[in-house]
Amino acid sequence: MNKKTRTMIISIISNISNYIEKITYILVEITLVLMLSIGIVHVFCRYALNSSLSWTEEVLSYGLAYFSLLGASVVLKRKGHIGVVFIRDKMSNKMKEYFLKLSSIIELFVSLTVGITGIILMFQVKNQVTPALYISMAIPFFSVALSFIFMSIYALEHVINDFCK
């Protein structure tokens, strides 16, 4: 593969990854605002009106799943996850480079595996409904599939950057 083709592939993957990150960030913000609003309504109804809403706890639980997993995917994109810095600092530069490349490959493998498993799980639970909302259980489980597919794209970008630059 020549340098021009390699640069073009890196650019395309990077652009797709950046676009997905922007969408993900917006989804995280929307989820946070909705969770905050629903939480306030829930507390108001429970303590001011003495009448608890049955669906709010379920929505907040599923919202937390979306918020956490989508947020984790944005952190992965930015390579912000916790690392064992103490051990990494003791390594030689060549060893660091090797382990960073290896960790990118592991990120890709794990995120693809969990993303595909999440999709399979969605299809397995699509006929089950949630207790309070009466929606398909596939909707809450979609958070796993969506966020790990996004993580796969980000990890692919990391692998391409590690091995092609």
C-alpha positions as CSV (number, residue, x, y, z in Angstrom):
1,M,0.0,0.0,0.0
2,N,1.5,3.3,-1.0
3,K,1.7,6.3,1.3
4,K,-1.1,8.3,-0.4
5,T,-3.6,5.4,0.0
6,R,-2.5,4.9,3.6
7,T,-3.0,8.6,4.3
8,M,-6.4,8.6,2.7
9,I,-7.5,5.6,4.7
10,I,-6.3,7.1,7.9
11,S,-8.1,10.4,7.1
12,I,-11.4,8.6,6.3
13,I,-11.3,6.5,9.5
14,S,-10.3,9.6,11.5
15,N,-13.2,11.7,10.0
16,I,-15.7,8.9,10.7
17,S,-14.4,8.5,14.2
18,N,-14.5,12.3,14.9
19,Y,-18.1,12.5,13.5
20,I,-19.3,9.6,15.7
21,E,-17.6,11.2,18.7
22,K,-19.5,14.4,18.2
23,I,-22.8,12.5,17.9
24,T,-21.9,10.4,21.0
25,Y,-21.1,13.5,23.0
26,I,-24.4,15.1,22.1
27,L,-26.2,11.8,23.0
28,V,-24.4,11.8,26.4
29,E,-25.4,15.4,27.0
30,I,-29.0,14.8,26.1
31,T,-29.1,11.7,28.3
32,L,-27.7,13.6,31.2
33,V,-30.3,16.4,30.8
34,L,-33.1,13.9,30.6
35,M,-31.9,12.0,33.6
36,L,-31.6,15.2,35.6
37,S,-35.1,16.4,34.6
38,I,-36.7,13.0,35.3
39,G,-34.9,12.8,38.6
40,I,-36.2,16.2,39.7
41,V,-39.8,15.2,38.6
42,H,-39.5,11.9,40.5
43,V,-38.3,13.6,43.7
44,F,-41.0,16.4,43.4
45,C,-43.8,13.8,42.9
46,R,-42.6,11.6,45.7
47,Y,-42.0,14.2,48.4
48,A,-44.2,17.2,47.4
49,L,-47.2,15.3,46.0
50,N,-46.8,12.0,48.1
51,S,-47.4,10.1,44.9
52,S,-44.4,8.2,43.3
53,L,-44.2,7.7,39.6
54,S,-43.7,4.0,38.7
55,W,-41.7,4.5,35.5
56,T,-39.1,7.1,36.6
57,E,-36.7,4.7,38.3
58,E,-36.7,2.4,35.3
59,V,-36.0,5.2,32.9
60,L,-33.2,6.5,35.2
61,S,-31.6,3.0,35.4
62,Y,-31.6,2.6,31.6
63,G,-30.5,6.2,31.2
64,L,-27.6,5.6,33.5
65,A,-26.6,2.6,31.3
66,Y,-26.6,4.7,28.1
67,F,-24.9,7.6,29.9
68,S,-22.1,5.5,31.3
69,L,-21.4,3.3,28.3
70,L,-21.6,6.1,25.7
71,G,-19.4,8.3,28.0
72,A,-16.9,5.4,28.3
73,S,-16.7,5.3,24.5
74,V,-15.9,9.0,24.3
75,V,-13.2,8.4,26.9
76,L,-11.8,5.5,24.9
77,K,-11.7,7.8,21.8
78,R,-9.6,10.3,23.7
79,K,-7.4,7.6,25.2
80,G,-8.4,8.8,28.7
81,H,-8.9,5.4,30.4
82,I,-6.8,4.7,33.5
83,G,-3.5,3.0,32.8
84,V,-0.9,1.6,35.1
85,V,1.5,4.5,34.7
86,F,3.8,3.2,37.4
87,I,4.6,0.1,35.4
88,R,4.7,1.9,32.1
89,D,7.2,4.5,33.4
90,K,9.6,1.7,34.3
91,M,9.6,0.3,30.7
92,S,12.0,1.2,28.0
93,N,10.6,3.3,25.1
94,K,10.6,0.3,22.7
95,M,8.7,-1.8,25.3
96,K,6.2,1.0,25.9
97,E,5.6,1.3,22.1
98,Y,5.1,-2.5,21.9
99,F,2.6,-2.6,24.8
100,L,0.7,0.5,23.5
101,K,0.2,-1.2,20.1
102,L,-0.8,-4.4,21.8
103,S,-3.3,-2.6,24.0
104,S,-4.8,-1.0,20.9
105,I,-5.3,-4.4,19.3
106,I,-6.8,-5.8,22.5
107,E,-9.2,-2.7,22.7
108,L,-10.4,-3.5,19.2
109,F,-10.8,-7.2,19.8
110,V,-12.7,-6.7,23.1
111,S,-14.9,-3.9,21.9
112,L,-15.9,-5.9,18.7
113,T,-16.6,-9.0,20.8
114,V,-18.8,-7.2,23.3
115,G,-20.5,-5.1,20.5
116,I,-21.4,-8.2,18.6
117,T,-22.5,-10.0,21.8
118,G,-24.7,-7.0,22.6
119,I,-26.3,-7.2,19.2
120,I,-27.0,-10.9,19.6
121,L,-28.4,-10.2,23.1
122,M,-30.7,-7.6,21.8
123,F,-32.3,-10.1,19.4
124,Q,-32.6,-12.6,22.2
125,V,-34.5,-10.3,24.5
126,K,-36.5,-8.3,21.9
127,N,-39.8,-10.0,22.8
128,Q,-39.4,-9.4,26.6
129,V,-40.9,-6.2,27.9
130,T,-39.7,-4.0,30.8
131,P,-41.9,-4.1,34.0
132,A,-42.8,-0.4,34.2
133,L,-42.4,1.1,30.7
134,Y,-43.7,-1.9,28.7
135,I,-41.0,-1.4,26.1
136,S,-38.9,-4.1,24.5
137,M,-35.9,-5.1,26.5
138,A,-33.9,-4.6,23.3
139,I,-34.0,-0.9,23.9
140,P,-32.0,-0.9,27.2
141,F,-29.6,-3.6,25.8
142,F,-29.0,-1.4,22.7
143,S,-26.8,0.7,24.9
144,V,-24.3,-2.1,25.1
145,A,-24.3,-2.7,21.4
146,L,-24.2,0.9,20.4
147,S,-21.5,2.0,22.7
148,F,-19.2,-0.9,22.0
149,I,-19.6,-0.6,18.2
150,F,-18.6,3.1,18.7
151,M,-15.6,1.8,20.8
152,S,-14.7,-0.6,18.0
153,I,-14.5,2.3,15.5
154,Y,-12.4,4.3,17.9
155,A,-10.1,1.3,18.6
156,L,-9.8,0.7,14.9
157,E,-8.6,4.3,14.5
158,H,-6.1,3.7,17.3
159,V,-4.8,0.5,15.6
160,I,-4.5,2.2,12.2
161,N,-2.7,5.2,13.8
162,D,-0.4,2.9,15.7
163,F,0.6,0.8,12.8
164,C,0.3,3.1,9.7
165,K,1.9,6.3,10.9
